[in-house]
Amino acid sequence: MNGVLAAVDLGSGSRAVIDSAAVLARVLDRRLTAMHVVADSYLRSAPRRFREVWEPELEPLFDRAAEELARLARKKLELLAPEGASLKLPRGNPIQEVAAEAKNHALVVLASEGRTALERIARGGVSRYLMHRGERVVLSVSPQTPLTRLERLGVAVDDSSASLAALRVAQQLAAAAGAELFAFHLISVRPRSCCVPQYLPPEALGEAGLEKRAEAALREALDYDGELVIARGEEIEGLLDLSRDYRLDLLAVGSKAKSSHWTRIGRNVVGLLYAAELPLLVVPEASRL
């Protein structure tokens, strides 16, 4: 695989995406590719859209407009991308083109879907599509908080296979960057909570030593002997509170892609995408760097 792909729309979040991707490319010693898709579907469909009033003599004008848009897009991408980065500017459907190019890269960096929950729901698009496919690791960054360094990484863990995948990718990144890694696990014994530890017998939930029992069970399940923080709380809010407390540069979470809504951590990926201000690394269950 070629390396790190930064897919941008050339809008206000593009600088944060490309700068964040450059940090990861340096850490992983991989090539950076900056990509923008020139979405010319409206121009291409003009003869069909306006067939009753279409004027054939306009066709060269539309072709010229498409060429000029592509030229301007390349100039803008050249200004944003660092020296040595590979540039790609295909024409077509952005979701399809980014998804196809993502298959050739180990990791994809995208802008978060807006500043407010309403904006993010309204915009949707490429990031949710890629995460649903579950083929590549995706880093989502906010324009206000790009990834500028990799010194303190966090990963949300439970006893699932998706969690194990996220932990392994976070360990790779931490090792490559020489960074500290913190694994976070939340416990709640409230009825119908997201964070009831299903891997422990019901009789253990009321014990005073619940956190120690949980830690021992998780270390065995994940084969992990690093820093493990066991805390009481509910996911999304709890994970974001821990991320702030530990001054993380990045938080990794596992996802089962199409089955994410039915897993403890996976079902919170969408909520974290809406709420997180720090860069969020979403690791599909079968992904490797």
N, C-alpha and C positions, 0 to 999 in steps of 0.2 A: 504494500500500500504506500501511496506517495507521501503521506504526511498529514498536515493539518490544513483543513479547508475553512476559510472564512467567507461565508456567503452574506453579501450585503445588498441592500436596496438603494444605496447611495444617499440615504436620508440621514437624519441627525444621529442615529445610533451607529452608523457605519464605522466611525473612527474607533469607538470603544470595541467593536467586534474585531477589527483588524489588529489593533494594538494587543488585545487579549490573546488572539491567535498567535501573534508573534512571540509572546512570552512562552506559550506552550511549545511552539516550534523550537525555540532555543533550548528549553529544558529537555525536550525529547530528542533533540538533534535531528529534527525532521524538516523537510521542506515546507514552506508556507505557500499556499495557493489562495489568492484573493479572487472571488468570483462575483460577478453581477450578471443577471439574466435580463437582457433587453426584451421586455414583454411587448411584442409588436402584434399581439393577436387582434387588436382593434383594426390596425392598418391592413393586416392580411385578410380580415373578414369583410372589409369594406365592400367589395363587389357583391357579396352575398347579402350583406346587411342592407344595402341600398339598391338592390337589383332593379327596382322599378324606375329609379331615377339615375342609375349609374351612368357615368360619362367615361367611356374608355380612355379618352385622352388624359384623364387624371392619373392613370396608372403610373406613368413615369414619375409624376410628382410624389405619389405615395412612396414609391421605391426610394426616391431621393430623400424623403423625410426619414424613412427607416435607416438609411445609411448615415445620415447626419446625427440621428439620435445615438446610434452605435458609436460614432466617432466621439461625441461628447461624453458618453459613458466611459469610454476608454480613457479619455483625458482625466476625468474625475477619479477613476480607479487608480490611475498612475500617481495622482497626488496623494491618495490615501495609503497606498501600499508601500512598505519599506523596500529599500533597494535589495534586489536579488529575489524578490517574491515572484512567483509565476502568476500570470494574469489570465483569466478565462472570462470571455464575454459572449456566451451563446445567445441565440435568439430563440424565443419560444415561451413555454409556460414555466414560470419560476419554480413552482413546486416540483414539477416533473424533472426539470433540468438539474436542480440542486440535489434531488434524491438520487438521480443517476450518477452524478459526479461524486456524491458522498460515498458510494460503494468503493471508490478508488482511494479513500483516505481513512486513516485510523481514527480521526476525531474531527468533528464539525463544530464550528463556533457560529452562533446566531445571536441576534439581538433579542432581548426579552420582548414580550408582546405588548408593550405600552407602559405608561406610568401608573395608571389606575386599573383596578379590576375590570371596570367597564370597557376601557380601551383594549385591554388584553383579550377579553372575550370577543369583542367586535373584530379585532384584527385577525386572530387565529393564524391559520396558514402553515407556513413551512415548518416551523419548529414542532408543532403538534403532530404534523404529518410524519416527519422523520422519527419522532419518538414513538409514535404508534407502530411504525414499521419495525422498530427495534433492531436495526441493522448496525448502527454505529453509535459510539459514544458522542453525546451532544453537550456542549457547554453553552448555557444561556447567560448572557450578560446584559446588565442594565446600562444605558448610556451614561448614567450618573456615577456608576461604580464599576468601571472596567477592571479586569484582572491586570494588576501592575507588577505583581511579584508572587512567588510561590514559596512562602516560608512557613505557613501554618495551614495545614489542610485538615478538614473534618470529613467524616463519613458516617452516615446513619446506618446502624446495623440492627438486625434481628436474627432469627434463625433460618431465614429463607435463602434460597439459591440466588435470588436477585441481590440480596444484601451481600452475599459472598462475592459476587461479581464486582459490586461497587467497591468492596474492601480491597480486592486484588488490584483493581485499577488505581485506587487511591494509593496503595502501597507502591506501585510502580512509579507513579508521579512523585511521591515523596522521596523515594530512593533516588530518582533522576535529579531532583532539585535539591537534595540534601535538606529536606524540610521536615518539620515536626508533623506527626500524624496523630489525630485524636479520633477515636471511635466513640460515637454517642449512641446510647440506648436509653429509651424512656420507658418507665413503668407507671401504670395506673391500675388500680384495682376497682375503679368505679364501674358500675354496671354498663355494659355495652360500650365501653371505652375502646378506642383504637389500640391502646397500648397494654392491654392485659397480656401478661406473658404466657402464651399458650404452651410453651415448651416445658412449663413446670406443672406438677400435679396440682389440682385445685386446693388440696389441703395446705399447700405451701404458701398460698397467697396471703394468708393472715399472719404469717410468721414475722417476727421482728427482724430476722436475718434475710429478708426477701432479696435485698440488693446483692448480698454475697452469693445466694443461691443462683440468682440470675446471671451474675458475672461468671461463675464457674460453668454454668450450662452454655453460655455464649462462647466462652473461650474454647470449650471442647468442640462445639458445633462448627465454629469458624476456624479452628486451629490458629488462634491468634494470641500472641503474648505481649502485644504492644499496649499503649495507653488506651484504657477503656473507661469511659465515664458513664456510670449508671445514675440516672436522675429520675425523679418523679415528675410527671407532667404529661401533657397531651401533645401529639405530634403537630407539626407545622409551627405553632407558637413555641412549643418547647425546643424544637430544633433550632429555630431562629434565635431564641434567647441564648441557647448554648453557643451558637455561632458568634454572637456578639460578646458573650462573656469570655470566650477563648480567642477573640480577635482573629477570626479565621480569614484567610484570603479566598478560600473556596470551600464549598460544601458539596460532597458527592452523595448521591442517592441511587439505589438500585431500582430497576423497573422491569416488569414482566411484559412490557409493551402492550399487546392487545389484551392481556389479562390483568393489567396493572390495577384496575379499579377493584379487583377482588383480593388484593394482597395488602398486608398492613402498611408497608412502606410505599409500595407502588401506587396505592390509591391516593396517596398524599402528594405525588409528584406534581399533578396539575395545580393543587393548592399552593405548593411551594413556588411554582413558576409565577403565580400571581402575586405572592406575598414577599418573596425574597428580594432583598436589595443586593446581597453579595452574589458573586458568580456561582451558578448552580450547575454541577456536572451530573448529567443523567446517564446512568450506565445500564443498558439493556442486559438481561440475564445472560445471554450468550456472548457478550462482547468481550474483546481483549484489545489491548493496545498493540 
